[in-house]
Amino acid sequence: MVHIHQESSVEDAVQKFSSRLKDFIPLIVIFSIIFLFTAFMLVRLGRWDLVFAMRSFMGAFFVIFGGFKIINWKGFVDAYSIYDILAKRSRVYGYLYPLIELGLGFSYLFALNLFATNAITLFVMGISSIGVFNELGKGKQIPCACLGTVFKIPMTKVTLLEDILMAGMALWMLLLLL
């Protein structure tokens, strides 16, 4: 009898993992595209340059993620205001956020005023990290607004990792510029 229970538990675990993986397929595909873009840009540059790679990655990230948020702008604002500490207080910030991401993305891609770009990224992603951390600490299952409402992706530690990674890269590049 224990053997049957163990098989059922393994099957349940595999099914649960498979179901969770399906939730993240859009994110996996998009990150793969961003990594391929970054690799292409490095090949085109003709040499390895970590800062250039980070700028290319962050530029593509912000343009793609900001673009998805605009597809259903109001839906994004509704979802984002659930957990972002600034968007909870101001729907205007929620509406501006995709434009901020697009602006940051193009600034990274075209290497425009990188000191200000990195400073704004550090601030925005730091604030976003706080809201995600707070919601994850509550243990509630809420949708992540990272790709707007086009895809139904649950908020997980991956969301927090994305925000911290972007803030960390911005901080590193900011320190290099000092």
TORPA-4810 file (N, C-alpha, C, O; in nm, 3 decimals):
<nodes>
NODE_1_0.082_-0.119_0.000_0.000_0.000_0.000_0.086_0.126_0.000_0.052_0.224_-0.066_M
NODE_2_0.196_0.125_0.071_0.285_0.240_0.075_0.344_0.264_-0.063_0.361_0.379_-0.104_V
NODE_3_0.376_0.156_-0.134_0.434_0.166_-0.268_0.340_0.240_-0.362_0.385_0.324_-0.440_H
NODE_4_0.213_0.211_-0.357_0.113_0.276_-0.442_0.105_0.424_-0.407_0.096_0.509_-0.496_I
NODE_5_0.108_0.456_-0.279_0.102_0.594_-0.234_0.224_0.672_-0.285_0.211_0.787_-0.328_H
NODE_6_0.342_0.609_-0.281_0.463_0.675_-0.329_0.454_0.701_-0.479_0.492_0.809_-0.524_Q
NODE_7_0.406_0.604_-0.557_0.391_0.623_-0.700_0.296_0.739_-0.729_0.322_0.822_-0.816_E
NODE_8_0.186_0.742_-0.655_0.088_0.850_-0.673_0.151_0.985_-0.640_0.127_1.084_-0.709_S
NODE_9_0.232_0.989_-0.534_0.298_1.114_-0.495_0.396_1.160_-0.601_0.404_1.279_-0.631_S
NODE_10_0.471_1.066_-0.658_0.566_1.100_-0.763_0.491_1.150_-0.886_0.530_1.250_-0.946_V
NODE_11_0.385_1.081_-0.924_0.305_1.124_-1.039_0.246_1.262_-1.015_0.244_1.346_-1.105_E
NODE_12_0.196_1.285_-0.894_0.139_1.416_-0.860_0.246_1.525_-0.869_0.221_1.634_-0.919_D
NODE_13_0.366_1.492_-0.819_0.475_1.590_-0.821_0.516_1.623_-0.965_0.539_1.739_-0.998_A
NODE_14_0.524_1.520_-1.049_0.560_1.541_-1.189_0.452_1.623_-1.259_0.484_1.715_-1.335_V
NODE_15_0.326_1.591_-1.232_0.216_1.665_-1.294_0.215_1.810_-1.247_0.191_1.901_-1.326_Q
NODE_16_0.240_1.833_-1.119_0.244_1.968_-1.065_0.360_2.048_-1.126_0.343_2.165_-1.162_K
NODE_17_0.477_1.984_-1.138_0.593_2.051_-1.199_0.564_2.084_-1.345_0.594_2.194_-1.390_F
NODE_18_0.505_1.991_-1.417_0.471_2.011_-1.558_0.373_2.127_-1.574_0.386_2.209_-1.664_S
NODE_19_0.276_2.132_-1.486_0.177_2.240_-1.490_0.243_2.375_-1.462_0.213_2.473_-1.530_S
NODE_20_0.332_2.380_-1.363_0.401_2.506_-1.328_0.494_2.548_-1.442_0.506_2.667_-1.471_R
NODE_21_0.559_2.450_-1.506_0.648_2.481_-1.617_0.570_2.544_-1.732_0.619_2.636_-1.797_L
NODE_22_0.449_2.494_-1.757_0.365_2.550_-1.864_0.336_2.698_-1.838_0.328_2.778_-1.931_K
NODE_23_0.319_2.734_-1.710_0.293_2.873_-1.675_0.408_2.965_-1.718_0.387_3.081_-1.751_D
NODE_24_0.529_2.910_-1.717_0.647_2.991_-1.741_0.702_2.982_-1.883_0.804_3.043_-1.914_F
NODE_25_0.636_2.907_-1.971_0.685_2.894_-2.108_0.699_3.030_-2.177_0.801_3.053_-2.242_I
NODE_26_0.601_3.121_-2.167_0.621_3.253_-2.231_0.746_3.325_-2.179_0.820_3.385_-2.256_P
NODE_27_0.768_3.318_-2.049_0.884_3.384_-1.989_1.014_3.318_-2.036_1.112_3.387_-2.064_L
NODE_28_1.014_3.186_-2.045_1.133_3.113_-2.092_1.163_3.150_-2.237_1.278_3.175_-2.272_I
NODE_29_1.061_3.155_-2.321_1.080_3.192_-2.462_1.133_3.334_-2.473_1.227_3.360_-2.549_V
NODE_30_1.074_3.426_-2.399_1.116_3.566_-2.407_1.259_3.583_-2.357_1.338_3.655_-2.419_I
NODE_31_1.294_3.519_-2.246_1.433_3.528_-2.198_1.530_3.464_-2.296_1.642_3.513_-2.312_F
NODE_32_1.489_3.358_-2.363_1.574_3.296_-2.465_1.598_3.395_-2.579_1.711_3.406_-2.628_S
NODE_33_1.495_3.465_-2.621_1.509_3.565_-2.727_1.603_3.677_-2.682_1.687_3.722_-2.760_I
NODE_34_1.589_3.721_-2.558_1.675_3.827_-2.506_1.820_3.780_-2.500_1.911_3.856_-2.536_I
NODE_35_1.843_3.657_-2.457_1.980_3.604_-2.454_2.038_3.591_-2.595_2.155_3.622_-2.617_F
NODE_36_1.956_3.545_-2.689_2.002_3.535_-2.828_2.036_3.674_-2.885_2.136_3.690_-2.954_L
NODE_37_1.952_3.771_-2.856_1.977_3.908_-2.901_2.110_3.957_-2.843_2.191_4.017_-2.913_F
NODE_38_2.130_3.933_-2.714_2.253_3.976_-2.647_2.374_3.908_-2.711_2.475_3.974_-2.737_T
NODE_39_2.364_3.779_-2.736_2.474_3.706_-2.802_2.500_3.762_-2.941_2.615_3.781_-2.980_A
NODE_40_2.394_3.789_-3.016_2.408_3.847_-3.150_2.480_3.981_-3.142_2.570_4.008_-3.222_F
NODE_41_2.443_4.064_-3.048_2.505_4.196_-3.034_2.654_4.183_-2.999_2.736_4.261_-3.047_M
NODE_42_2.687_4.084_-2.916_2.828_4.063_-2.882_2.907_4.013_-3.002_3.021_4.055_-3.024_L
NODE_43_2.849_3.923_-3.080_2.915_3.874_-3.201_2.937_3.990_-3.297_3.044_4.004_-3.356_V
NODE_44_2.836_4.072_-3.310_2.845_4.189_-3.398_2.953_4.286_-3.350_3.022_4.348_-3.431_R
NODE_45_2.966_4.300_-3.219_3.070_4.386_-3.162_3.209_4.330_-3.191_3.304_4.405_-3.212_L
NODE_46_3.219_4.197_-3.193_3.345_4.132_-3.226_3.436_4.104_-3.108_3.550_4.061_-3.126_G
NODE_47_3.387_4.126_-2.989_3.467_4.097_-2.869_3.375_4.082_-2.749_3.259_4.124_-2.753_R
NODE_48_3.427_4.022_-2.645_3.349_4.007_-2.522_3.361_4.137_-2.442_3.471_4.185_-2.414_W
NODE_49_3.248_4.192_-2.406_3.242_4.314_-2.325_3.122_4.299_-2.233_3.007_4.309_-2.277_D
NODE_50_3.149_4.275_-2.105_3.043_4.248_-2.009_2.946_4.366_-1.996_2.824_4.345_-1.991_L
NODE_51_2.995_4.486_-1.992_2.908_4.603_-1.978_2.818_4.617_-2.101_2.699_4.645_-2.089_V
NODE_52_2.876_4.598_-2.220_2.797_4.604_-2.342_2.691_4.493_-2.341_2.577_4.515_-2.383_F
NODE_53_2.727_4.374_-2.293_2.632_4.262_-2.285_2.518_4.297_-2.190_2.401_4.271_-2.219_A
NODE_54_2.552_4.356_-2.075_2.447_4.394_-1.979_2.355_4.501_-2.038_2.234_4.494_-2.022_M
NODE_55_2.414_4.599_-2.105_2.333_4.704_-2.168_2.241_4.645_-2.275_2.124_4.682_-2.283_R
NODE_56_2.293_4.554_-2.356_2.212_4.491_-2.461_2.099_4.409_-2.399_1.984_4.417_-2.443_S
NODE_57_2.132_4.331_-2.296_2.033_4.249_-2.228_1.924_4.336_-2.167_1.805_4.312_-2.187_F
NODE_58_1.966_4.438_-2.093_1.870_4.524_-2.025_1.785_4.603_-2.124_1.665_4.623_-2.103_M
NODE_59_1.847_4.647_-2.233_1.772_4.719_-2.335_1.663_4.632_-2.395_1.548_4.674_-2.404_G
NODE_60_1.700_4.511_-2.435_1.601_4.419_-2.493_1.494_4.383_-2.390_1.376_4.377_-2.423_A
NODE_61_1.536_4.359_-2.268_1.443_4.323_-2.160_1.337_4.432_-2.143_1.217_4.404_-2.146_F
NODE_62_1.382_4.556_-2.126_1.288_4.664_-2.101_1.198_4.693_-2.220_1.079_4.721_-2.202_F
NODE_63_1.251_4.686_-2.341_1.168_4.711_-2.459_1.061_4.603_-2.473_0.944_4.633_-2.497_V
NODE_64_1.100_4.477_-2.459_1.004_4.368_-2.474_0.901_4.369_-2.360_0.781_4.362_-2.385_I
NODE_65_0.947_4.378_-2.237_0.855_4.374_-2.124_0.765_4.497_-2.122_0.646_4.486_-2.093_F
NODE_66_0.821_4.616_-2.152_0.739_4.737_-2.159_0.635_4.729_-2.269_0.522_4.774_-2.251_G
NODE_67_0.674_4.672_-2.382_0.580_4.656_-2.493_0.463_4.566_-2.459_0.349_4.597_-2.493_G
NODE_68_0.489_4.455_-2.390_0.380_4.366_-2.351_0.286_4.434_-2.252_0.165_4.409_-2.254_F
NODE_69_0.338_4.520_-2.168_0.253_4.589_-2.070_0.155_4.685_-2.138_0.043_4.704_-2.091_K
NODE_70_0.197_4.744_-2.250_0.112_4.841_-2.319_-0.002_4.774_-2.396_-0.103_4.838_-2.424_I
NODE_71_0.014_4.648_-2.431_-0.090_4.579_-2.508_-0.226_4.588_-2.440_-0.327_4.614_-2.505_I
NODE_72_-0.227_4.568_-2.309_-0.349_4.587_-2.229_-0.310_4.677_-2.112_-0.294_4.631_-1.999_N
NODE_73_-0.295_4.805_-2.142_-0.241_4.901_-2.047_-0.321_4.906_-1.918_-0.264_4.899_-1.809_W
NODE_74_-0.452_4.918_-1.929_-0.536_4.925_-1.808_-0.527_4.797_-1.727_-0.521_4.801_-1.605_K
NODE_75_-0.527_4.683_-1.795_-0.513_4.555_-1.726_-0.381_4.546_-1.651_-0.376_4.496_-1.539_G
NODE_76_-0.274_4.595_-1.715_-0.144_4.598_-1.648_-0.152_4.683_-1.522_-0.108_4.641_-1.415_F
NODE_77_-0.208_4.804_-1.534_-0.215_4.895_-1.419_-0.294_4.831_-1.306_-0.254_4.840_-1.190_V
NODE_78_-0.405_4.765_-1.338_-0.485_4.698_-1.236_-0.404_4.589_-1.166_-0.407_4.579_-1.043_D
NODE_79_-0.332_4.508_-1.243_-0.254_4.398_-1.186_-0.133_4.451_-1.108_-0.102_4.400_-1.001_A
NODE_80_-0.067_4.551_-1.162_0.055_4.605_-1.101_0.024_4.676_-0.970_0.104_4.672_-0.876_Y
NODE_81_-0.091_4.742_-0.964_-0.126_4.816_-0.843_-0.159_4.724_-0.725_-0.174_4.771_-0.612_S
NODE_82_-0.169_4.596_-0.750_-0.191_4.501_-0.641_-0.067_4.490_-0.553_-0.078_4.474_-0.432_I
NODE_83_0.052_4.498_-0.615_0.173_4.472_-0.536_0.281_4.579_-0.541_0.367_4.581_-0.452_Y
NODE_84_0.282_4.666_-0.638_0.387_4.766_-0.642_0.356_4.878_-0.544_0.244_4.930_-0.542_D
NODE_85_0.455_4.917_-0.463_0.427_5.013_-0.356_0.398_5.154_-0.410_0.326_5.229_-0.345_I
NODE_86_0.452_5.191_-0.525_0.418_5.322_-0.583_0.288_5.316_-0.662_0.207_5.409_-0.654_L
NODE_87_0.267_5.208_-0.737_0.145_5.196_-0.817_0.021_5.181_-0.729_-0.089_5.216_-0.771_A
NODE_88_0.038_5.130_-0.606_-0.075_5.124_-0.511_-0.121_5.264_-0.474_-0.240_5.287_-0.453_K
NODE_89_-0.026_5.357_-0.467_-0.057_5.494_-0.426_-0.095_5.584_-0.542_-0.164_5.684_-0.523_R
NODE_90_-0.049_5.548_-0.663_-0.072_5.635_-0.777_-0.092_5.555_-0.905_0.001_5.492_-0.955_S
NODE_91_-0.214_5.557_-0.956_-0.240_5.487_-1.082_-0.164_5.555_-1.196_-0.133_5.491_-1.297_R
NODE_92_-0.134_5.684_-1.179_-0.055_5.755_-1.280_0.081_5.686_-1.295_0.128_5.665_-1.407_V
NODE_93_0.143_5.650_-1.183_0.271_5.579_-1.189_0.253_5.445_-1.261_0.338_5.405_-1.341_Y
NODE_94_0.144_5.377_-1.234_0.117_5.251_-1.302_0.108_5.269_-1.453_0.159_5.187_-1.529_G
NODE_95_0.044_5.376_-1.496_0.034_5.404_-1.639_0.169_5.448_-1.699_0.199_5.419_-1.814_Y
NODE_96_0.249_5.518_-1.619_0.379_5.564_-1.667_0.483_5.452_-1.672_0.577_5.459_-1.751_L
NODE_97_0.465_5.350_-1.589_0.567_5.246_-1.575_0.608_5.181_-1.707_0.728_5.169_-1.732_Y
NODE_98_0.515_5.139_-1.794_0.559_5.081_-1.922_0.639_5.180_-2.007_0.732_5.141_-2.077_P
NODE_99_0.602_5.308_-2.001_0.676_5.409_-2.076_0.816_5.428_-2.018_0.912_5.450_-2.092_L
NODE_100_0.826_5.419_-1.886_0.957_5.427_-1.820_1.043_5.310_-1.868_1.160_5.327_-1.901_I
NODE_101_0.984_5.189_-1.870_1.059_5.072_-1.916_1.103_5.089_-2.061_1.218_5.060_-2.095_E
NODE_102_1.014_5.133_-2.146_1.051_5.154_-2.287_1.162_5.258_-2.300_1.257_5.239_-2.376_L
NODE_103_1.150_5.366_-2.226_1.255_5.469_-2.228_1.389_5.416_-2.181_1.493_5.445_-2.241_G
NODE_104_1.386_5.337_-2.074_1.510_5.277_-2.024_1.567_5.181_-2.128_1.688_5.179_-2.153_L
NODE_105_1.480_5.101_-2.189_1.525_5.005_-2.288_1.596_5.072_-2.404_1.706_5.032_-2.442_G
NODE_106_1.534_5.175_-2.460_1.597_5.245_-2.573_1.722_5.320_-2.528_1.817_5.332_-2.605_F
NODE_107_1.723_5.370_-2.406_1.842_5.438_-2.355_1.960_5.341_-2.344_2.073_5.377_-2.375_S
NODE_108_1.932_5.218_-2.298_2.039_5.118_-2.292_2.085_5.078_-2.432_2.205_5.069_-2.458_Y
NODE_109_1.992_5.055_-2.520_2.028_5.010_-2.655_2.106_5.115_-2.733_2.195_5.080_-2.811_L
NODE_110_2.075_5.242_-2.712_2.143_5.349_-2.784_2.248_5.420_-2.698_2.303_5.522_-2.739_F
NODE_111_2.275_5.365_-2.579_2.378_5.419_-2.488_2.357_5.568_-2.462_2.450_5.648_-2.472_A
NODE_112_2.233_5.603_-2.428_2.199_5.743_-2.402_2.206_5.773_-2.253_2.144_5.703_-2.173_L
NODE_113_2.280_5.874_-2.216_2.291_5.920_-2.078_2.288_5.803_-1.980_2.196_5.789_-1.900_N
NODE_114_2.391_5.719_-1.987_2.392_5.594_-1.911_2.396_5.616_-1.759_2.348_5.530_-1.684_L
NODE_115_2.450_5.726_-1.713_2.448_5.751_-1.568_2.304_5.764_-1.521_2.263_5.697_-1.426_F
NODE_116_2.227_5.851_-1.586_2.086_5.870_-1.548_2.006_5.742_-1.572_1.921_5.705_-1.490_A
NODE_117_2.031_5.674_-1.682_1.959_5.550_-1.714_1.979_5.446_-1.604_1.883_5.384_-1.559_T
NODE_118_2.103_5.427_-1.562_2.131_5.330_-1.456_2.074_5.374_-1.322_2.024_5.291_-1.246_N
NODE_119_2.081_5.502_-1.292_2.026_5.553_-1.165_1.874_5.532_-1.161_1.820_5.487_-1.060_A
NODE_120_1.807_5.563_-1.270_1.661_5.545_-1.275_1.627_5.396_-1.267_1.533_5.357_-1.197_I
NODE_121_1.703_5.313_-1.338_1.678_5.168_-1.333_1.696_5.116_-1.191_1.613_5.038_-1.143_T
NODE_122_1.802_5.157_-1.124_1.826_5.113_-0.987_1.709_5.152_-0.897_1.663_5.070_-0.817_L
NODE_123_1.662_5.274_-0.910_1.550_5.321_-0.828_1.422_5.241_-0.859_1.358_5.188_-0.769_F
NODE_124_1.387_5.234_-0.988_1.261_5.170_-1.030_1.261_5.021_-0.994_1.162_4.970_-0.939_V
NODE_125_1.370_4.952_-1.024_1.374_4.809_-0.996_1.387_4.781_-0.845_1.339_4.680_-0.795_M
NODE_126_1.452_4.872_-0.775_1.460_4.859_-0.629_1.322_4.871_-0.565_1.286_4.792_-0.479_G
NODE_127_1.245_4.970_-0.609_1.108_4.989_-0.559_1.023_4.868_-0.594_0.947_4.817_-0.512_I
NODE_128_1.037_4.822_-0.717_0.960_4.705_-0.762_0.994_4.582_-0.678_0.906_4.503_-0.643_S
NODE_129_1.122_4.565_-0.646_1.167_4.451_-0.565_1.101_4.452_-0.428_1.063_4.347_-0.376_S
NODE_130_1.087_4.569_-0.370_1.025_4.580_-0.238_0.881_4.531_-0.243_0.839_4.453_-0.158_I
NODE_131_0.805_4.576_-0.343_0.666_4.533_-0.356_0.654_4.383_-0.379_0.568_4.318_-0.319_G
NODE_132_0.739_4.329_-0.465_0.735_4.184_-0.492_0.773_4.107_-0.366_0.707_4.009_-0.333_V
NODE_133_0.877_4.150_-0.296_0.920_4.084_-0.173_0.808_4.084_-0.070_0.782_3.982_-0.006_F
NODE_134_0.741_4.198_-0.054_0.631_4.207_0.042_0.519_4.109_0.009_0.467_4.041_0.098_N
NODE_135_0.482_4.101_-0.119_0.372_4.012_-0.159_0.412_3.866_-0.145_0.331_3.783_-0.102_E
NODE_136_0.535_3.833_-0.181_0.580_3.694_-0.165_0.581_3.654_-0.018_0.552_3.539_0.017_L
NODE_137_0.615_3.750_0.068_0.616_3.723_0.212_0.478_3.694_0.268_0.465_3.626_0.370_G
NODE_138_0.374_3.745_0.203_0.237_3.720_0.248_0.190_3.581_0.208_0.093_3.529_0.263_K
NODE_139_0.261_3.520_0.112_0.226_3.384_0.069_0.103_3.374_-0.019_0.053_3.264_-0.044_G
NODE_140_0.053_3.488_-0.066_-0.065_3.484_-0.153_-0.022_3.451_-0.295_0.089_3.483_-0.336_K
NODE_141_-0.111_3.387_-0.368_-0.089_3.360_-0.510_-0.152_3.474_-0.588_-0.274_3.486_-0.594_Q
NODE_142_-0.067_3.557_-0.650_-0.119_3.666_-0.732_-0.050_3.661_-0.868_0.059_3.606_-0.881_I
NODE_143_-0.113_3.718_-0.969_-0.050_3.718_-1.101_0.063_3.821_-1.107_0.055_3.928_-1.046_P
NODE_144_0.165_3.786_-1.181_0.276_3.878_-1.204_0.240_3.965_-1.323_0.192_3.915_-1.424_C
NODE_145_0.262_4.093_-1.311_0.231_4.185_-1.420_0.353_4.211_-1.508_0.354_4.305_-1.588_A
NODE_146_0.458_4.128_-1.493_0.583_4.154_-1.564_0.567_4.155_-1.716_0.637_4.229_-1.785_C
NODE_147_0.476_4.075_-1.769_0.447_4.076_-1.912_0.307_4.130_-1.937_0.238_4.090_-2.031_L
NODE_148_0.267_4.223_-1.852_0.132_4.277_-1.863_0.031_4.169_-1.830_0.055_4.086_-1.743_G
NODE_149_-0.079_4.171_-1.898_-0.182_4.069_-1.875_-0.199_3.979_-1.997_-0.296_3.905_-2.007_T
NODE_150_-0.103_3.987_-2.090_-0.109_3.904_-2.210_-0.094_3.758_-2.172_-0.164_3.671_-2.226_V
NODE_151_-0.003_3.729_-2.080_0.020_3.594_-2.032_-0.011_3.589_-1.883_0.016_3.684_-1.811_F
NODE_152_-0.066_3.479_-1.839_-0.099_3.461_-1.697_0.018_3.390_-1.629_0.025_3.267_-1.626_K
NODE_153_0.109_3.469_-1.576_0.226_3.415_-1.508_0.212_3.445_-1.360_0.188_3.560_-1.322_I
NODE_154_0.226_3.342_-1.275_0.215_3.368_-1.131_0.339_3.438_-1.077_0.450_3.419_-1.128_P
NODE_155_0.320_3.520_-0.975_0.434_3.584_-0.912_0.506_3.480_-0.826_0.445_3.414_-0.742_M
NODE_156_0.635_3.468_-0.848_0.717_3.374_-0.772_0.848_3.442_-0.738_0.867_3.561_-0.763_T
NODE_157_0.938_3.365_-0.680_1.072_3.416_-0.651_1.146_3.456_-0.779_1.239_3.536_-0.774_K
NODE_158_1.105_3.400_-0.893_1.164_3.437_-1.021_1.141_3.586_-1.048_1.229_3.655_-1.098_V
NODE_159_1.022_3.634_-1.015_0.989_3.776_-1.033_1.084_3.862_-0.950_1.137_3.962_-0.998_T
NODE_160_1.104_3.821_-0.826_1.195_3.894_-0.737_1.338_3.889_-0.791_1.410_3.989_-0.789_L
NODE_161_1.378_3.773_-0.840_1.512_3.757_-0.896_1.531_3.849_-1.017_1.637_3.910_-1.032_L
NODE_162_1.431_3.859_-1.103_1.438_3.949_-1.220_1.463_4.092_-1.175_1.552_4.160_-1.227_E
NODE_163_1.384_4.138_-1.078_1.397_4.276_-1.031_1.534_4.301_-0.968_1.597_4.402_-0.996_D
NODE_164_1.578_4.209_-0.885_1.707_4.224_-0.817_1.822_4.218_-0.918_1.918_4.293_-0.907_I
NODE_165_1.811_4.129_-1.017_1.913_4.118_-1.120_1.926_4.249_-1.197_2.037_4.297_-1.220_L
NODE_166_1.814_4.307_-1.237_1.817_4.433_-1.311_1.873_4.546_-1.225_1.953_4.626_-1.272_M
NODE_167_1.831_4.552_-1.100_1.883_4.656_-1.009_2.033_4.636_-0.987_2.109_4.732_-0.984_A
NODE_168_2.074_4.511_-0.970_2.216_4.480_-0.950_2.302_4.519_-1.069_2.410_4.577_-1.052_G
NODE_169_2.255_4.488_-1.189_2.332_4.526_-1.309_2.339_4.678_-1.322_2.443_4.733_-1.359_M
NODE_170_2.229_4.746_-1.292_2.228_4.893_-1.299_2.326_4.952_-1.196_2.400_5.045_-1.227_A
NODE_171_2.326_4.896_-1.075_2.419_4.943_-0.971_2.562_4.923_-1.015_2.645_5.012_-1.001_L
NODE_172_2.592_4.806_-1.068_2.729_4.776_-1.112_2.773_4.875_-1.221_2.882_4.931_-1.214_W
NODE_173_2.687_4.895_-1.321_2.724_4.988_-1.427_2.735_5.132_-1.377_2.817_5.210_-1.423_M
NODE_174_2.649_5.165_-1.281_2.655_5.299_-1.222_2.787_5.320_-1.150_2.849_5.426_-1.162_L
NODE_175_2.831_5.220_-1.074_2.959_5.230_-1.003_3.076_5.240_-1.100_3.173_5.310_-1.073_L
NODE_176_3.067_5.170_-1.212_3.173_5.178_-1.313_3.181_5.317_-1.376_3.288_5.359_-1.421_L
NODE_177_3.069_5.388_-1.379_3.066_5.521_-1.438_3.117_5.630_-1.343_3.148_5.741_-1.385_L
NODE_178_3.126_5.596_-1.214_3.172_5.696_-1.116_3.322_5.716_-1.121_3.376_5.797_-1.045_L
</nodes>
